[in-house]
């Protein structure tokens, strides 16, 4: 095999020493030598160089995709039907762990910011990873961003120039939130809820209104401050400044605009005698009044808003998902100009920045929601249950339940066939979801879209359809007797389902009127509000419907009829009695006096409830708008 006359080469040496080393090592050396020789004779293997720029771009794209996916789960529509919030939290923390956790850890809360926060808020803000409270806060920011975008576009479209002033937009936002957060009774002990639930149910406290206004305007980069008077006001005074205990100040440019959240009005200037104030007064209205110059100024922020993790998240969000999540309070954590400095430019001569405190209501609400008792959890479930409406079911074929391949139907007598049908019906009754239906949650999804600013005609139509579906009180089953005959058996829906749907039908009618007012369709809103009171005279929103009707009538120029509605609302049972009283004082003496005869009576419309047209014409008087009549009778479902 090898030439004896040739000098030994590498392979011969390997072969000669094979007897001295184990066979496996010998073969290994042989393979390595062969590979080495092959490497000497072949061309080098080309390796493709990694492009650092391309790799970085791919990494950023993956991070962007992962964050976008997490934010989609936090969108209000998605979270409304998400029962396991921990999965949503885990998705955002997964993005944080691989893309931003190091940045958050490096960004510490400054001493200037930390010194303004309570120990509990400081602990919340200092955490690196996201919590369930953070997810709730982000959802609310996304919701209010969408709502304010819609309100501001609506305000622009109503402006003669096509672009409203910031003052007009701020006033429109305030009026919308006051109208859509009706006040609870003072003796009403409702389970603690957050901002989202107050907006969803359309009912809350004065604090809920303040919270909603401040957080909504923040999404438009508009700063607010709450002024809490040093001493109680005089509730009987017709002057808002002398009557109010708390005012909301909204910064617009270099001035502050004042609003009373309890009476639901902007503070009027001295020469403004209108019942609906569109041009708010500024600091001059408080000049020389000690209870206001000694007031405590408060900033409204969710505890999560001070967290560096929110700043990092805010900076990484795509434009389509963007929202204002972070607030630089006193400075030192980020390059954002501090809120206290921005406020100081406008109100510093009256309330210097060192007197400004953080409003503790959001912190208290979060703590209360985290400590619900079992009874309160049940109350919360009952509060949200009407939003499960309507109950929907598939068509049930009793004949299919009877068919048994092991039984020859031709051999059975009529009595035996009927016995089998009744046995099948008994089995069906055991599966109540098949017979009576399951909660569709259509109202919940529709309501979330509405409070996000969906004011189009499609929203009104959706609410009407849900309302009609929720009116159903029974289902009917057709049970075949023979080939030609069938027996119809009616089943009344269980009382638990009826109670849920009855609450929903009233709410959908009232919320329809709110959408009509948002669309500036005041005549239709008046008709719907009257229909609501006629059909549901004992419902929780009757008194708010009166003040809202008066507001719509005033915009239509009918101060006389508006005064009648306000007089009806001016009772102690009305949680918004002070609002009704204040509006009455702003009307002319003739309009405010119900004994003065009207020039022409306003007839009650009696035509059936219409489906709002795609583009309703603006009515001149509410009398020209058809008012919905009595409830339509739903057709009983007849599954076969």
C-alpha positions as CSV (number, residue, x, y, z in Angstrom):
1,X,0.0,0.0,0.0
2,X,2.8,2.4,0.7
3,X,6.1,2.7,-1.2
4,X,9.1,1.4,0.9
5,X,11.5,3.7,-0.9
6,X,9.6,6.8,-0.1
7,X,10.1,8.7,3.1
8,X,7.2,8.1,5.5
9,X,4.4,10.7,5.3
10,X,1.9,11.8,7.9
11,X,-0.5,8.9,7.0
12,X,2.3,6.3,7.4
13,X,3.2,7.6,10.8
14,X,-0.4,7.5,11.8
15,X,-0.7,3.9,10.5
16,X,2.5,2.7,12.2
17,X,1.4,4.1,15.5
18,X,-2.0,2.6,15.2
19,X,-1.0,-0.4,17.2
20,X,0.1,1.7,20.1
21,X,-3.2,3.7,20.6
22,X,-6.8,2.6,20.8
23,X,-8.5,2.0,17.6
24,X,-11.2,4.8,18.2
25,X,-8.5,7.4,18.7
26,X,-6.7,6.2,15.6
27,X,-9.8,6.6,13.5
28,X,-10.4,10.1,15.0
29,X,-6.9,11.1,14.1
30,X,-7.3,9.7,10.6
31,X,-10.5,11.7,10.1
32,X,-8.9,14.9,11.4
33,X,-5.9,14.4,9.1
34,X,-8.1,13.8,6.1
35,X,-10.1,17.0,6.9
36,X,-6.9,18.9,7.3
37,X,-5.6,17.8,3.9
38,X,-9.0,18.5,2.3
39,X,-8.9,21.9,3.8
40,X,-5.5,22.6,2.3
41,X,-6.6,21.7,-1.1
42,X,-10.2,23.2,-1.2
43,X,-11.2,26.9,-1.2
44,X,-12.0,28.4,2.2
45,X,-15.7,28.3,3.2
46,X,-17.3,31.6,2.8
47,X,-19.2,33.0,5.8
48,X,-21.7,35.7,5.4
49,X,-20.9,38.7,7.5
50,X,-23.7,39.8,9.9
51,X,-24.9,43.4,9.2
52,X,-25.1,45.1,12.6
53,X,-27.6,47.7,11.3
54,X,-29.9,45.0,9.9
55,X,-29.7,43.0,13.1
56,X,-30.5,46.1,15.2
57,X,-33.4,46.9,12.9
58,X,-34.8,43.4,13.1
59,X,-34.5,43.5,16.9
60,X,-36.4,46.9,17.0
61,X,-39.1,45.5,14.8
62,X,-39.5,42.5,17.0
63,X,-39.7,44.7,20.1
64,X,-42.2,47.0,18.3
65,X,-44.4,44.0,17.3
66,X,-44.3,42.5,20.8
67,X,-45.2,45.8,22.4
68,X,-48.0,46.4,19.9
69,X,-49.4,43.0,20.7
70,X,-49.4,43.7,24.4
71,X,-51.1,47.1,24.0
72,X,-53.8,45.6,21.8
73,X,-54.8,43.4,24.8
74,X,-55.0,46.6,26.9
75,X,-57.3,48.4,24.5
76,X,-60.7,49.1,26.2
77,X,-62.7,46.8,23.8
78,X,-60.3,43.9,24.4
79,X,-60.1,44.3,28.2
80,X,-63.8,44.5,28.5
81,X,-64.2,40.9,27.7
82,X,-60.9,39.7,29.2
83,X,-61.6,37.8,32.4
84,X,-57.9,37.1,33.3
85,X,-56.0,40.3,33.6
86,X,-52.9,38.6,34.7
87,X,-52.4,37.4,31.2
88,X,-52.5,41.0,30.0
89,X,-50.0,42.0,32.6
90,X,-47.7,39.1,31.7
91,X,-47.7,40.2,28.1
92,X,-46.5,43.7,28.9
93,X,-43.9,42.5,31.4
94,X,-42.6,40.0,28.8
95,X,-41.9,42.9,26.5
96,X,-40.4,44.9,29.4
97,X,-38.0,42.0,30.4
98,X,-36.5,41.7,27.0
99,X,-36.5,45.2,25.7
100,X,-36.7,47.9,28.4
101,X,-36.2,46.6,32.0
102,X,-32.6,47.8,32.1
103,X,-33.7,51.3,31.1
104,X,-36.4,51.4,33.8
105,X,-34.0,50.3,36.4
106,X,-31.6,53.1,35.5
107,X,-34.3,55.7,35.7
108,X,-34.9,56.5,39.4
109,X,-37.6,58.8,40.8
110,X,-36.0,62.1,41.7
111,X,-36.0,63.3,45.3
112,X,-38.1,66.3,44.1
113,X,-40.8,64.0,42.8
114,X,-40.6,61.5,45.6
115,X,-40.9,64.1,48.3
116,X,-44.4,65.1,46.9
117,X,-45.8,61.5,47.0
118,X,-47.3,59.6,49.8
119,X,-45.3,56.4,50.9
120,X,-47.9,54.2,49.2
121,X,-47.8,56.1,46.0
122,X,-44.0,56.2,46.1
123,X,-43.8,52.4,46.4
124,X,-46.2,52.0,43.5
125,X,-44.3,54.4,41.3
126,X,-40.9,52.9,42.2
127,X,-41.7,49.4,41.0
128,X,-39.9,48.3,37.9
129,X,-42.5,45.8,36.6
130,X,-46.0,46.5,35.6
131,X,-49.0,45.5,37.8
132,X,-52.7,45.1,37.2
133,X,-53.3,48.7,38.4
134,X,-51.0,49.8,35.7
135,X,-53.0,47.9,33.0
136,X,-56.2,49.6,34.3
137,X,-54.6,53.0,34.2
138,X,-53.2,52.5,30.6
139,X,-56.6,51.3,29.5
140,X,-58.3,54.4,30.9
141,X,-55.7,56.7,29.2
142,X,-56.3,55.0,25.8
143,X,-60.1,55.3,26.4
144,X,-60.0,59.0,27.3
145,X,-57.6,59.8,24.4
146,X,-60.1,58.3,22.0
147,X,-63.0,60.2,23.7
148,X,-61.3,63.6,23.6
149,X,-60.3,63.2,20.0
150,X,-63.9,62.6,19.2
151,X,-65.2,65.6,21.3
152,X,-62.6,68.0,19.8
153,X,-63.4,66.9,16.2
154,X,-67.1,67.3,16.9
155,X,-66.4,70.8,18.4
156,X,-64.3,71.7,15.3
157,X,-67.1,70.6,13.0
158,X,-69.6,72.8,14.9
159,X,-67.4,75.8,14.6
160,X,-68.3,78.4,11.9
161,X,-64.6,78.5,11.0
162,X,-64.1,74.8,11.0
163,X,-61.6,74.9,13.8
164,X,-62.7,75.7,17.3
165,X,-60.5,77.5,19.9
166,X,-58.9,75.5,22.8
167,X,-61.4,77.3,25.1
168,X,-64.3,76.0,23.1
169,X,-62.9,72.4,23.1
170,X,-62.2,72.5,26.9
171,X,-65.8,73.7,27.6
172,X,-67.2,71.0,25.3
173,X,-65.2,68.3,27.1
174,X,-66.3,69.5,30.5
175,X,-70.0,69.6,29.5
176,X,-69.8,66.2,27.9
177,X,-68.4,64.5,31.1
178,X,-70.8,66.3,33.4
179,X,-73.7,65.2,31.3
180,X,-72.4,61.6,31.0
181,X,-71.5,61.1,34.7
182,X,-74.8,61.7,36.6
183,X,-74.4,62.1,40.4
184,X,-75.2,59.4,42.9
185,X,-77.6,60.0,45.7
186,X,-75.9,61.2,48.9
187,X,-77.4,58.2,50.7
188,X,-76.4,55.7,48.0
189,X,-73.8,53.3,49.3
190,X,-72.3,52.0,46.1
191,X,-69.4,49.6,46.0
192,X,-66.1,51.4,45.4
193,X,-65.4,51.6,41.6
194,X,-62.7,53.1,39.4
195,X,-62.9,55.8,36.8
196,X,-63.7,53.3,34.0
197,X,-66.7,51.9,35.9
198,X,-68.1,55.3,36.6
199,X,-68.0,56.2,32.9
200,X,-69.4,52.8,31.9
201,X,-72.4,53.0,34.2
202,X,-72.8,56.7,33.6
203,X,-73.1,57.4,37.3
204,X,-70.6,58.6,39.9
205,X,-69.7,61.2,42.5
206,X,-68.4,64.7,42.1
207,X,-64.9,63.3,42.6
208,X,-65.5,61.0,39.6
209,X,-66.4,64.0,37.5
210,X,-63.2,65.8,38.6
211,X,-61.1,62.7,38.0
212,X,-62.5,62.2,34.5
213,X,-62.1,65.8,33.5
214,X,-58.5,66.0,34.6
215,X,-57.4,62.7,33.1
216,X,-59.3,63.4,29.8
217,X,-57.7,66.9,29.4
218,X,-54.3,65.4,30.1
219,X,-54.6,63.4,26.9
220,X,-54.9,66.7,25.1
221,X,-51.8,68.0,26.9
222,X,-54.0,70.4,28.9
223,X,-53.1,70.8,32.6
224,X,-55.7,71.0,35.4
225,X,-55.7,71.9,39.1
226,X,-58.4,71.3,41.7
227,X,-59.0,74.2,44.1
228,X,-60.4,73.2,47.5
229,X,-61.8,76.2,49.4
230,X,-60.5,76.9,52.8
231,X,-64.0,77.2,54.3
232,X,-67.4,75.8,53.2
233,X,-69.4,77.8,50.7
234,X,-73.0,79.0,50.9
235,X,-75.1,76.5,49.0
236,X,-78.0,79.0,48.8
237,X,-75.9,81.6,47.0
238,X,-76.6,82.3,43.4
239,X,-72.9,83.2,42.9
240,X,-71.0,80.0,42.0
241,X,-67.8,81.4,43.6
242,X,-69.5,82.0,46.9
243,X,-71.4,78.7,46.8
244,X,-68.9,76.2,45.6
245,X,-66.5,74.2,47.9
246,X,-64.4,72.9,45.0
247,X,-63.5,74.3,41.6
248,X,-61.6,72.8,38.7
249,X,-59.0,75.1,37.1
250,X,-58.0,74.3,33.5
251,X,-54.9,75.9,32.1
252,X,-55.4,77.4,28.7
253,X,-52.3,79.3,27.4
254,X,-51.4,81.8,30.1
255,X,-54.8,81.9,31.8
256,X,-56.9,79.5,34.0
257,X,-60.5,78.6,33.2
258,X,-62.7,77.9,36.2
259,X,-65.5,75.2,36.4
260,X,-67.8,74.0,39.2
261,X,-68.1,70.2,38.9
262,X,-71.1,70.0,41.3
263,X,-73.3,72.5,39.5
264,X,-72.0,71.3,36.2
265,X,-71.2,74.8,34.9
266,X,-68.3,77.0,34.0
267,X,-67.9,79.9,36.4
268,X,-69.5,82.9,34.6
269,X,-67.9,86.2,34.1
270,X,-69.7,89.2,35.8
271,X,-71.5,90.2,32.6
272,X,-72.5,86.7,31.6
273,X,-76.2,86.0,32.4
274,X,-76.6,82.8,30.3
275,X,-77.8,79.6,31.8
276,X,-75.3,77.7,29.8
277,X,-71.9,79.4,30.3
278,X,-69.5,79.0,27.3
279,X,-66.9,81.6,28.3
280,X,-65.5,80.6,31.7
281,X,-64.1,83.2,34.1
282,X,-60.5,83.2,35.2
283,X,-58.6,84.0,38.4
284,X,-60.1,87.5,38.5
285,X,-63.3,85.8,39.7
286,X,-61.6,84.7,42.9
287,X,-59.7,87.9,43.6
288,X,-60.1,89.3,47.1
289,X,-62.1,86.2,48.4
290,X,-60.1,84.8,51.3
291,X,-61.7,81.3,51.2
292,X,-60.3,81.0,47.7
293,X,-56.9,82.7,48.0
294,X,-56.3,80.4,51.0
295,X,-57.5,77.4,49.1
296,X,-55.5,74.2,48.7
297,X,-54.4,73.5,45.1
298,X,-54.4,69.8,44.1
299,X,-53.1,68.0,41.1
300,X,-55.1,65.0,39.8
301,X,-53.0,62.0,38.8
302,X,-53.2,58.2,39.0
303,X,-50.3,56.9,41.2
304,X,-48.9,55.0,38.2
305,X,-48.5,58.3,36.3
306,X,-45.4,59.1,38.4
307,X,-43.6,55.8,37.6
308,X,-40.5,55.8,35.4
309,X,-41.8,52.6,33.7
310,X,-44.7,54.7,32.3
311,X,-42.2,57.2,30.8
312,X,-40.3,54.4,29.1
313,X,-43.5,52.8,27.8
314,X,-44.8,56.2,26.6
315,X,-41.7,56.8,24.6
316,X,-41.8,53.3,23.0
317,X,-45.4,53.3,21.9
318,X,-46.3,53.6,18.2
319,X,-48.1,56.7,17.1
320,X,-51.4,54.7,16.6
321,X,-51.2,53.5,20.3
322,X,-49.8,56.7,21.8
323,X,-51.2,58.2,25.0
324,X,-49.9,60.4,27.7
325,X,-49.0,58.0,30.5
326,X,-46.3,59.8,32.5
327,X,-46.4,63.0,34.5
328,X,-43.2,64.8,35.6
329,X,-44.4,66.3,38.9
330,X,-41.6,68.4,40.3
331,X,-38.7,67.6,38.0
332,X,-35.4,65.6,38.1
333,X,-36.6,62.3,36.7
334,X,-36.9,63.2,33.0
335,X,-36.3,66.2,30.7
336,X,-40.1,66.9,30.6
337,X,-40.9,70.3,32.0
338,X,-42.5,69.7,35.4
339,X,-46.2,70.1,36.0
340,X,-45.6,72.3,39.0
341,X,-43.6,74.7,36.9
342,X,-46.3,74.8,34.2
343,X,-48.9,75.6,36.9
344,X,-46.7,78.1,38.6
345,X,-46.5,80.2,35.4
346,X,-50.3,80.8,35.6
347,X,-51.3,80.5,39.3
348,X,-48.0,81.0,41.1
349,X,-48.8,84.5,42.3
350,X,-51.8,83.2,44.2
351,X,-50.8,79.6,45.0
352,X,-47.0,79.0,44.7
353,X,-45.8,75.6,43.6
354,X,-44.7,74.6,47.1
355,X,-48.4,74.8,48.2
356,X,-49.6,72.4,45.5
357,X,-50.4,68.8,46.7
358,X,-51.3,65.6,45.0
359,X,-55.1,64.8,45.2
360,X,-55.4,61.6,47.2
361,X,-58.8,60.3,45.8
362,X,-57.3,58.1,43.1
363,X,-55.0,56.5,45.6
364,X,-57.9,55.9,48.0
365,X,-60.0,54.4,45.2
366,X,-57.3,51.9,44.2
367,X,-56.8,50.8,47.8
368,X,-60.6,50.4,48.3
369,X,-61.0,48.4,45.1
370,X,-58.1,46.0,46.2
371,X,-59.8,45.3,49.5
372,X,-63.4,44.4,48.5
373,X,-65.2,42.1,50.8
374,X,-67.1,39.1,49.4
375,X,-70.3,41.0,49.7
376,X,-68.9,44.0,47.9
377,X,-67.7,41.7,45.1
378,X,-71.2,40.4,44.7
379,X,-72.5,44.0,44.6
380,X,-70.0,44.8,42.0
381,X,-71.1,41.9,39.8
382,X,-74.7,43.0,40.1
383,X,-73.7,46.5,39.1
384,X,-72.1,45.3,35.9
385,X,-74.6,42.5,35.1
386,X,-77.0,44.5,32.9
387,X,-74.1,45.1,30.5
388,X,-74.2,41.3,29.8
389,X,-77.5,41.8,27.9
390,X,-79.1,40.6,25.7
391,X,-79.3,36.9,26.3
392,X,-78.9,35.1,23.0
393,X,-79.6,31.5,22.0
394,X,-79.3,29.2,19.1
395,X,-82.4,27.8,17.4
396,X,-83.4,24.6,19.2
397,X,-84.8,21.7,17.2
398,X,-86.7,19.4,19.6
399,X,-87.1,16.8,16.9
400,X,-83.3,16.4,16.7
401,X,-83.2,15.7,20.4
402,X,-85.8,12.9,20.0
403,X,-84.2,11.0,17.1
404,X,-82.6,7.8,18.3
405,X,-80.9,5.6,15.7
406,X,-81.6,2.5,17.9
407,X,-85.4,3.1,17.9
408,X,-87.7,2.5,15.0
409,X,-90.1,5.3,15.1
410,X,-92.6,3.5,12.9
411,X,-93.1,0.8,15.5
412,X,-93.9,3.3,18.3
413,X,-97.5,4.3,19.2
414,X,-98.5,8.0,19.4
415,X,-98.3,7.9,23.2
416,X,-94.8,6.5,23.1
417,X,-93.6,9.1,20.6
418,X,-95.1,11.9,22.8
419,X,-93.4,10.4,25.9
420,X,-90.1,10.5,24.1
421,X,-90.6,14.1,23.1
422,X,-91.4,15.1,26.7
423,X,-88.3,13.3,27.9
424,X,-86.2,15.2,25.3
425,X,-87.8,18.4,26.5
426,X,-86.9,17.6,30.1
427,X,-83.3,17.1,29.0
428,X,-83.4,20.5,27.2
429,X,-84.7,22.2,30.4
430,X,-81.7,20.9,32.2
431,X,-79.5,22.8,29.8
432,X,-80.9,26.3,30.5
433,X,-78.3,28.0,28.3
434,X,-79.6,26.2,25.3
435,X,-83.2,27.2,26.1
436,X,-82.9,30.6,27.7
437,X,-79.6,31.7,26.2
438,X,-76.2,33.0,27.3
439,X,-75.2,36.6,28.0
440,X,-74.0,38.0,24.8
441,X,-72.3,41.1,26.3
442,X,-73.3,43.1,23.3
443,X,-74.3,46.0,25.5
444,X,-70.9,46.0,27.2
445,X,-69.0,46.2,23.9
446,X,-71.4,48.8,22.5
447,X,-71.2,50.9,25.7
448,X,-67.4,50.8,25.7
449,X,-67.4,52.1,22.1
450,X,-69.8,54.9,23.1
451,X,-67.8,56.1,26.0
452,X,-64.7,56.1,23.8
453,X,-66.5,58.7,21.6
454,X,-68.5,56.8,19.0
455,X,-71.3,59.3,18.3
456,X,-72.4,58.2,14.9
457,X,-75.9,57.0,13.8
458,X,-74.7,53.4,13.9
459,X,-74.2,53.7,17.7
460,X,-77.9,54.8,18.1
461,X,-79.0,51.9,15.9
462,X,-76.9,49.4,17.9
463,X,-78.4,50.6,21.2
464,X,-81.9,50.4,19.8
465,X,-81.4,46.8,18.5
466,X,-80.0,45.7,21.9
467,X,-82.9,47.3,23.6
468,X,-85.5,45.5,21.5
469,X,-83.6,42.2,22.0
470,X,-83.6,42.8,25.8
471,X,-87.4,43.3,25.8
472,X,-88.1,39.6,25.2
473,X,-89.7,37.9,28.1
474,X,-90.4,34.4,26.8
475,X,-89.3,31.8,24.3
476,X,-91.6,29.5,22.4
477,X,-90.7,25.9,21.3
478,X,-92.6,24.1,18.6
479,X,-92.7,20.4,19.4
480,X,-93.8,18.2,16.5
481,X,-96.8,16.0,17.3
482,X,-96.8,14.2,13.9
483,X,-95.9,15.0,10.3
484,X,-98.5,17.7,10.0
485,X,-99.1,19.1,13.5
486,X,-96.9,20.8,16.1
487,X,-97.5,21.9,19.7
488,X,-96.2,25.3,20.7
489,X,-95.0,25.5,24.3
490,X,-94.1,28.9,25.8
491,X,-91.4,29.3,28.4
492,X,-91.0,32.5,30.4
493,X,-87.5,33.6,30.9
494,X,-86.1,33.1,34.4
495,X,-86.5,36.1,36.7
496,X,-82.8,36.5,37.0
497,X,-82.5,37.1,33.2
498,X,-85.6,39.3,33.2
499,X,-84.1,41.6,35.9
500,X,-80.8,41.9,34.0
501,X,-82.5,42.8,30.7
502,X,-85.1,45.2,32.3
503,X,-82.2,47.3,33.7
504,X,-80.6,47.2,30.2
505,X,-83.7,48.5,28.3
506,X,-83.9,51.7,30.4
507,X,-80.2,52.3,30.2
508,X,-80.0,51.9,26.4
509,X,-82.8,54.4,25.9
510,X,-81.1,57.0,28.2
511,X,-77.7,56.4,26.6
512,X,-79.3,56.9,23.2
513,X,-80.3,60.4,24.3
514,X,-76.7,61.1,25.4
515,X,-75.4,60.2,21.9
516,X,-78.1,62.4,20.3
517,X,-76.9,65.4,22.5
518,X,-73.3,64.6,21.6
519,X,-74.3,64.8,17.9
520,X,-76.0,68.2,18.7
521,X,-79.4,66.6,17.7
522,X,-81.1,68.3,20.6
523,X,-84.7,67.9,19.3
524,X,-84.4,64.1,19.1
525,X,-82.7,64.1,22.5
526,X,-85.6,65.9,24.1
527,X,-88.0,63.4,22.6
528,X,-86.0,60.4,23.8
529,X,-85.5,61.8,27.3
530,X,-89.3,62.4,27.7
531,X,-89.9,58.9,26.5
532,X,-87.5,57.5,29.0
533,X,-89.3,59.2,31.9
534,X,-92.7,58.1,30.6
535,X,-91.7,54.5,30.4
536,X,-89.4,54.3,33.4
537,X,-90.7,56.9,35.9
538,X,-88.9,55.3,38.9
539,X,-85.5,54.7,37.2
540,X,-82.3,56.0,38.6
541,X,-81.6,58.5,35.8
542,X,-85.0,60.3,35.8
543,X,-83.7,63.4,37.5
544,X,-80.6,63.7,35.3
545,X,-82.9,63.3,32.3
546,X,-84.7,66.5,33.4
547,X,-81.6,68.6,33.7
548,X,-80.3,67.2,30.4
549,X,-83.6,68.0,28.7
550,X,-83.4,71.6,30.0
551,X,-79.9,71.9,28.6
552,X,-81.1,70.7,25.2
553,X,-84.2,73.0,25.3
554,X,-82.0,76.0,26.1
555,X,-79.8,75.3,23.1
556,X,-83.0,75.2,21.0
557,X,-84.0,78.6,22.4
558,X,-87.0,77.3,24.4
559,X,-86.2,78.7,27.9
560,X,-89.9,78.5,29.0
561,X,-90.1,74.7,28.6
562,X,-86.6,74.4,30.0
563,X,-87.7,76.2,33.2
564,X,-90.6,73.8,33.6
565,X,-88.2,70.8,33.4
566,X,-85.9,72.5,35.9
567,X,-88.8,73.2,38.3
568,X,-89.6,69.5,38.2
569,X,-86.0,68.6,39.0
570,X,-85.8,71.1,41.8
571,X,-86.6,68.6,44.6
572,X,-84.6,67.2,47.5
573,X,-84.6,63.7,46.0
574,X,-82.6,64.9,43.0
575,X,-78.8,64.4,43.5
576,X,-78.3,67.3,41.1
577,X,-80.8,69.7,42.7
578,X,-78.1,72.4,43.1
579,X,-77.5,72.2,39.4
580,X,-81.2,72.6,38.6
581,X,-81.5,75.5,41.1
582,X,-78.5,77.3,39.7
583,X,-79.8,77.0,36.1
584,X,-83.2,78.4,37.2
585,X,-81.6,81.5,38.7
586,X,-79.9,82.2,35.3
587,X,-83.2,82.2,33.4
588,X,-85.2,85.4,32.9
589,X,-87.9,86.0,35.7
590,X,-90.7,85.3,33.2
591,X,-89.2,82.0,32.0
592,X,-88.3,80.9,35.6
593,X,-91.9,81.5,36.8
594,X,-94.0,78.5,35.8
595,X,-97.2,80.6,36.5
596,X,-96.5,82.8,33.5
597,X,-98.5,81.5,30.5
598,X,-96.5,80.3,27.6
599,X,-96.9,82.0,24.2
600,X,-97.7,78.7,22.6
601,X,-98.0,75.2,24.1
602,X,-95.5,72.6,23.1
603,X,-97.4,69.5,22.0
604,X,-96.4,66.1,23.1
605,X,-95.3,64.1,20.1
606,X,-97.1,60.8,19.8
607,X,-95.6,59.2,16.7
608,X,-93.7,55.9,17.1
609,X,-90.1,55.9,17.9
610,X,-88.1,56.3,14.7
611,X,-84.7,55.0,13.7
612,X,-82.5,58.0,13.5
613,X,-81.7,58.9,9.9
614,X,-78.1,58.8,8.7
615,X,-77.9,62.6,8.8
616,X,-80.7,64.1,10.9
617,X,-81.6,67.7,10.1
618,X,-81.1,70.1,13.0
619,X,-84.6,70.8,14.4
620,X,-85.9,74.2,15.1
621,X,-88.1,73.2,18.0
622,X,-88.4,70.0,20.0
623,X,-92.1,69.8,19.1
624,X,-91.1,69.0,15.5
625,X,-89.3,65.9,16.6
626,X,-91.3,62.7,16.8
627,X,-91.1,61.2,20.3
628,X,-90.7,57.4,20.7
629,X,-94.0,55.8,21.7
630,X,-94.5,52.8,23.9
631,X,-92.2,49.8,24.0
632,X,-92.4,47.7,20.8
633,X,-93.5,44.1,21.6
634,X,-90.8,41.7,20.6
635,X,-91.7,38.7,18.7
636,X,-91.3,35.5,20.7
637,X,-88.5,33.3,19.4
638,X,-89.8,30.0,18.0
639,X,-86.9,27.6,17.6
640,X,-87.8,24.4,16.0
